[in-house]
Amino acid sequence: MIMGGYDPAKGEIARDFRVTRQRVYQLISQFKKSGKYPTRRKTGRKPQPIDERTEALILESHRANNVGPTYLEMKIEETYGIHILAGVKHPQMNGKIERFFGEV
């Protein structure tokens, strides 16, 4: 039952999906206009591809040190003076090496 423009069912939907009621109303409005279900876009920074030179450097450093990605990142910066950008999980960690070894 709709009470004064407020639909309790939409409040329940919002609570279940952990979004605001306003967002539920926006999605319904989008659907009514386009006839298509809204899709979620992936958020965050797009991953940058690793060039061949950097890939060879990571593999060489990994073979020489045989350590995990976080320590390997520090070792590469210390040894070669190269900081590999693109944090994935945490701003203080470097995600490119984790992604390279499939840990993300």
ChimeraX commands (.cxc) that place a marker at each C-alpha (Angstrom):
marker #1 position 0.00,0.00,0.00 radius 0.5
marker #1 position 1.40,3.40,-0.97 radius 0.5
marker #1 position 1.20,6.00,1.77 radius 0.5
marker #1 position 1.73,9.62,0.68 radius 0.5
marker #1 position 4.14,8.79,-2.17 radius 0.5
marker #1 position 6.10,6.31,-0.05 radius 0.5
marker #1 position 5.93,2.63,-0.97 radius 0.5
marker #1 position 7.02,0.40,1.96 radius 0.5
marker #1 position 7.98,-2.37,-0.49 radius 0.5
marker #1 position 10.57,-0.09,-2.06 radius 0.5
marker #1 position 11.94,0.64,1.40 radius 0.5
marker #1 position 12.35,-3.09,1.94 radius 0.5
marker #1 position 14.07,-3.47,-1.43 radius 0.5
marker #1 position 16.43,-0.64,-0.52 radius 0.5
marker #1 position 17.24,-2.24,2.82 radius 0.5
marker #1 position 17.79,-5.69,1.27 radius 0.5
marker #1 position 20.18,-4.35,-1.37 radius 0.5
marker #1 position 21.80,-1.82,0.98 radius 0.5
marker #1 position 20.97,1.19,-1.16 radius 0.5
marker #1 position 18.83,4.25,-0.49 radius 0.5
marker #1 position 15.14,4.40,-1.34 radius 0.5
marker #1 position 16.00,7.27,-3.67 radius 0.5
marker #1 position 18.30,4.93,-5.63 radius 0.5
marker #1 position 15.48,2.36,-5.92 radius 0.5
marker #1 position 13.18,5.07,-7.32 radius 0.5
marker #1 position 15.94,6.16,-9.75 radius 0.5
marker #1 position 16.37,2.61,-11.03 radius 0.5
marker #1 position 12.62,2.17,-11.47 radius 0.5
marker #1 position 12.45,5.47,-13.36 radius 0.5
marker #1 position 15.36,4.43,-15.61 radius 0.5
marker #1 position 13.64,1.13,-16.36 radius 0.5
marker #1 position 10.34,2.83,-17.21 radius 0.5
marker #1 position 12.09,5.24,-19.60 radius 0.5
marker #1 position 14.34,2.77,-21.41 radius 0.5
marker #1 position 12.60,-0.57,-20.89 radius 0.5
marker #1 position 15.98,-2.10,-20.01 radius 0.5
marker #1 position 17.34,-3.21,-16.67 radius 0.5
marker #1 position 20.13,-0.91,-15.45 radius 0.5
marker #1 position 23.55,-2.53,-15.28 radius 0.5
marker #1 position 26.29,-1.82,-12.79 radius 0.5
marker #1 position 29.55,-0.52,-14.09 radius 0.5
marker #1 position 32.80,-1.62,-12.57 radius 0.5
marker #1 position 34.09,1.09,-10.25 radius 0.5
marker #1 position 37.61,2.23,-9.59 radius 0.5
marker #1 position 40.68,2.72,-11.66 radius 0.5
marker #1 position 41.07,0.69,-14.85 radius 0.5
marker #1 position 44.01,-1.71,-14.64 radius 0.5
marker #1 position 47.00,-0.70,-16.73 radius 0.5
marker #1 position 48.66,-3.40,-18.84 radius 0.5
marker #1 position 52.16,-4.47,-17.83 radius 0.5
marker #1 position 54.70,-3.84,-20.59 radius 0.5
marker #1 position 57.19,-6.57,-21.58 radius 0.5
marker #1 position 60.17,-4.85,-19.97 radius 0.5
marker #1 position 58.38,-4.54,-16.61 radius 0.5
marker #1 position 57.10,-8.12,-16.86 radius 0.5
marker #1 position 60.64,-9.42,-17.44 radius 0.5
marker #1 position 61.90,-7.32,-14.52 radius 0.5
marker #1 position 59.18,-8.70,-12.19 radius 0.5
marker #1 position 59.92,-12.30,-13.21 radius 0.5
marker #1 position 63.67,-11.83,-12.87 radius 0.5
marker #1 position 63.29,-10.23,-9.46 radius 0.5
marker #1 position 60.86,-12.94,-8.34 radius 0.5
marker #1 position 63.25,-15.73,-9.39 radius 0.5
marker #1 position 66.15,-14.02,-7.61 radius 0.5
marker #1 position 64.29,-13.21,-4.37 radius 0.5
marker #1 position 61.46,-15.78,-4.24 radius 0.5
marker #1 position 59.26,-13.55,-2.08 radius 0.5
marker #1 position 55.61,-12.47,-2.06 radius 0.5
marker #1 position 54.21,-9.57,-4.09 radius 0.5
marker #1 position 54.34,-6.86,-1.42 radius 0.5
marker #1 position 57.98,-7.51,-0.50 radius 0.5
marker #1 position 58.80,-8.00,-4.20 radius 0.5
marker #1 position 57.43,-4.53,-4.93 radius 0.5
marker #1 position 59.73,-3.03,-2.29 radius 0.5
marker #1 position 62.69,-5.07,-3.60 radius 0.5
marker #1 position 62.13,-3.88,-7.20 radius 0.5
marker #1 position 61.95,-0.26,-6.09 radius 0.5
marker #1 position 65.04,-0.67,-3.90 radius 0.5
marker #1 position 67.13,-2.56,-6.49 radius 0.5
marker #1 position 66.02,-1.04,-9.80 radius 0.5
marker #1 position 64.59,2.31,-8.65 radius 0.5
marker #1 position 61.30,1.57,-10.41 radius 0.5
marker #1 position 58.00,2.07,-8.62 radius 0.5
marker #1 position 55.19,0.07,-10.21 radius 0.5
marker #1 position 51.95,2.06,-9.95 radius 0.5
marker #1 position 48.27,1.04,-9.88 radius 0.5
marker #1 position 47.18,-0.01,-6.40 radius 0.5
marker #1 position 44.23,-2.40,-6.51 radius 0.5
marker #1 position 43.11,-3.27,-2.99 radius 0.5
marker #1 position 44.76,-0.68,-0.79 radius 0.5
marker #1 position 46.28,2.68,-1.63 radius 0.5
marker #1 position 49.42,1.78,0.31 radius 0.5
marker #1 position 49.90,-1.53,-1.51 radius 0.5
marker #1 position 50.81,-2.10,-5.12 radius 0.5
marker #1 position 48.22,-4.24,-6.85 radius 0.5
marker #1 position 49.94,-4.70,-10.19 radius 0.5
marker #1 position 52.29,-7.38,-8.87 radius 0.5
marker #1 position 49.44,-9.14,-7.04 radius 0.5
marker #1 position 47.44,-9.13,-10.28 radius 0.5
marker #1 position 50.46,-10.44,-12.20 radius 0.5
marker #1 position 50.74,-13.46,-9.90 radius 0.5
marker #1 position 46.95,-13.95,-9.78 radius 0.5
marker #1 position 46.49,-13.09,-6.12 radius 0.5
marker #1 position 43.80,-10.48,-6.76 radius 0.5
marker link #1:1,2 radius 0.2
marker link #1:2,3 radius 0.2
marker link #1:3,4 radius 0.2
marker link #1:4,5 radius 0.2
marker link #1:5,6 radius 0.2
marker link #1:6,7 radius 0.2
marker link #1:7,8 radius 0.2
marker link #1:8,9 radius 0.2
marker link #1:9,10 radius 0.2
marker link #1:10,11 radius 0.2
marker link #1:11,12 radius 0.2
marker link #1:12,13 radius 0.2
marker link #1:13,14 radius 0.2
marker link #1:14,15 radius 0.2
marker link #1:15,16 radius 0.2
marker link #1:16,17 radius 0.2
marker link #1:17,18 radius 0.2
marker link #1:18,19 radius 0.2
marker link #1:19,20 radius 0.2
marker link #1:20,21 radius 0.2
marker link #1:21,22 radius 0.2
marker link #1:22,23 radius 0.2
marker link #1:23,24 radius 0.2
marker link #1:24,25 radius 0.2
marker link #1:25,26 radius 0.2
marker link #1:26,27 radius 0.2
marker link #1:27,28 radius 0.2
marker link #1:28,29 radius 0.2
marker link #1:29,30 radius 0.2
marker link #1:30,31 radius 0.2
marker link #1:31,32 radius 0.2
marker link #1:32,33 radius 0.2
marker link #1:33,34 radius 0.2
marker link #1:34,35 radius 0.2
marker link #1:35,36 radius 0.2
marker link #1:36,37 radius 0.2
marker link #1:37,38 radius 0.2
marker link #1:38,39 radius 0.2
marker link #1:39,40 radius 0.2
marker link #1:40,41 radius 0.2
marker link #1:41,42 radius 0.2
marker link #1:42,43 radius 0.2
marker link #1:43,44 radius 0.2
marker link #1:44,45 radius 0.2
marker link #1:45,46 radius 0.2
marker link #1:46,47 radius 0.2
marker link #1:47,48 radius 0.2
marker link #1:48,49 radius 0.2
marker link #1:49,50 radius 0.2
marker link #1:50,51 radius 0.2
marker link #1:51,52 radius 0.2
marker link #1:52,53 radius 0.2
marker link #1:53,54 radius 0.2
marker link #1:54,55 radius 0.2
marker link #1:55,56 radius 0.2
marker link #1:56,57 radius 0.2
marker link #1:57,58 radius 0.2
marker link #1:58,59 radius 0.2
marker link #1:59,60 radius 0.2
marker link #1:60,61 radius 0.2
marker link #1:61,62 radius 0.2
marker link #1:62,63 radius 0.2
marker link #1:63,64 radius 0.2
marker link #1:64,65 radius 0.2
marker link #1:65,66 radius 0.2
marker link #1:66,67 radius 0.2
marker link #1:67,68 radius 0.2
marker link #1:68,69 radius 0.2
marker link #1:69,70 radius 0.2
marker link #1:70,71 radius 0.2
marker link #1:71,72 radius 0.2
marker link #1:72,73 radius 0.2
marker link #1:73,74 radius 0.2
marker link #1:74,75 radius 0.2
marker link #1:75,76 radius 0.2
marker link #1:76,77 radius 0.2
marker link #1:77,78 radius 0.2
marker link #1:78,79 radius 0.2
marker link #1:79,80 radius 0.2
marker link #1:80,81 radius 0.2
marker link #1:81,82 radius 0.2
marker link #1:82,83 radius 0.2
marker link #1:83,84 radius 0.2
marker link #1:84,85 radius 0.2
marker link #1:85,86 radius 0.2
marker link #1:86,87 radius 0.2
marker link #1:87,88 radius 0.2
marker link #1:88,89 radius 0.2
marker link #1:89,90 radius 0.2
marker link #1:90,91 radius 0.2
marker link #1:91,92 radius 0.2
marker link #1:92,93 radius 0.2
marker link #1:93,94 radius 0.2
marker link #1:94,95 radius 0.2
marker link #1:95,96 radius 0.2
marker link #1:96,97 radius 0.2
marker link #1:97,98 radius 0.2
marker link #1:98,99 radius 0.2
marker link #1:99,100 radius 0.2
marker link #1:100,101 radius 0.2
marker link #1:101,102 radius 0.2
marker link #1:102,103 radius 0.2
marker link #1:103,104 radius 0.2
view
